[in-house]
Amino acid sequence: MRVPVTAWPGGMLLAALILSGCAGYGGHGLKPGIANLDEVVATMGQPALRWQEPDGRLQLAYPRVPDGPYTFMVHIAPDGRLEKIENVLVTRHFARIVAGKSDQAAVLRVLGPPVPQWTTYFGARNELVWEWPFCDDFNLLARFNVLFDNATGIVRSTQQRQDLRGRDGIAPYCAKAD
């Protein structure tokens, strides 16, 4: 039998400690225009990917899978100050992936790295599939797939589907990060 944390003696304190340990998960507390790159890294850790723009801007990718269905993109201004942090595993960002035009580098730049364990190659179709979990518009756990023509590296198609790993094959609820 599983006992809720709040039923334990001192459960509220324990829950507060657990939540405070996650404070840097999405960069909460970092203020745009005030926080700098060193503070971002101290709070969120080392990024999985980074891109430097010609104008000096920096983009950092922080995938949080398997802990949660989020990838946070951090944008640093040329002066080294935080511009914004956003969860990119949402429908409006998926719409930026265009079949026949986007390539693997562009997809990484928009969504960050896929879940390595869910990356699949289908030899018969010469197709590579990358996959990300996300909270859909109904606050249900879902998956977004990008299918690449493996010969060209260009997006062949995309799809969204519910993640039916929940009880009785029903997608579990999740909490949006943005």
C-alpha angles and dihedrals in degrees: 000000000000115000117208115245091240090059091061119090105265089010094143090054091048091049091050091050092049092049093046089054088061094051092110094046094101098011095263110176094031108118121212112240091019109054117074134209094268091054091049092053092044090052103036103025129231113333121243091225136010135191127196118210122213089244091058098260117138129209120199126192120213111182110192098190128154090027092055141345095263142107115189119206114204119201119202121194122230088260090061095252125129113261100179147328119214139171105238098190092095135107096259090059093044087058088063090067105090123196111234093017113050119078132196094271091052092048091051089050092053102037107015123228120339124235103283094213090054097050108112136183119208107201097191090059096030085231132146118205124202119190138195130185116228143164107258127216090274092053092250124133109259141163131236118206129195114196116202130197095239093211094059104020088229121136110262096184145327134222141185123209139165118264101237098191092111127102113300091004093292118135111252120240118252138186121249116233099208 
